[in-house]
Amino acid sequence: MQNSKLTVVGAGSVGTSIAYAALIRGSARHVALYDIATEKVEAEVLDLAHGTQFTGASDITGGSDLSVVEGSQVVVITAGAKQKPGQSRTELASVNADIISGMMPDLLAVAPDAVYVLVTNPCDVLTVLAAEASGLPRNRIFSSGTVLDTSRLRWKLAQRVGVNTSSIHAFIVGEHGDTEFPLWSEARIGPVPILDWETEDHPRLTVDELHHIATDVRDAAYKVIKGKGATNNAIGLSSARIIEAILQDEKAVLPVSTVLEDFHGIDGIALSVPSVVGSTGATPIPNTPFSQEELQLLHRSSDALAGVLESLRN
């Protein structure tokens, strides 16, 4: 961590929020912000730099010259068109695919040893295309996936059952999007299976309740986008968490999205599954248990993304 460097590519609302979260959490010793829009990125860097008296030892630099990316251990990519109200993540694919594929060779030229994390949506599809464009090993290029969706799920469950979010052990997996789903078969509150939890003030959850909670989590981004135009604060915090797992070699289990290799019969598609995240990147946990219904849902996610990839390649 002493000389760790993070570069965030893209100085829009998401990229700036990630840089801000990384600064206030001390995620990296050096934080850089890169964007081709010179005036915008310089203004954002200046604004962040003005507050560094209050952020500990981390510093912030940046600009529109690719040299600001040099020496990065982690590069987080947020560049691309943002999701509009009513627009699905996959509808963004054709717009952002060319942007990401085009920038990967330039980024690799200045940061050849970095771990790359994609946040630009649709992040699962773009992870596959970026991996192909870069030639990087699958562990070294992945997306933020359903780390934020999982945080949304744990928050809603914690509110319902009356415990701290850190005591909720549940994951959203699959696509970061409309086909995502909770891994209910393995969900726990402390050591207790989720449907068995009961206290005096909090009666047992029902299967119908779980279904409504999953739907609310899936649609949460659309609600935020409708109200304020973009999701940025929570993705900033969740991305900072991923960055810390990499730079501190935590080997933390997080549901990031890597290009899977023979994972329950899925190959060549990026989906979020519980993965070990450390200094070398992310490695899916191959023996993650799924119920039969959950395996069907995972393959549904895979099939949906395979269709988008096929359309982009034709």
Secondary structure, 3 states (H helix, E strand, C coil): CCCCEEEEECCCHHHHHHHHHHHHHCCCCEEEEECCCHHHHHHHHHHHHCCHHHCCCCEEEEECCHHHHCCCCEEEECCCCCCCCCCCCHHHHHHHHHHHHHHHHHHHHHCCCCEEEECCCCHHHHHHHHHHHHCCCHHHEEECCCHHHHHHHHHHHHHHHCCCHHHEECCEEECCCCCCEECHHHCEECCEEHHHCCCCCCCCCCHHHHHHHHHHHHCHHHHHHHHHCCCCHHHHHHHHHHHHHHHCCCCEEECCEEECCCECCECCCEEECCEEEECCEEEECCCCCCCHHHHHHHHHHHHHHHHHHHHHHC
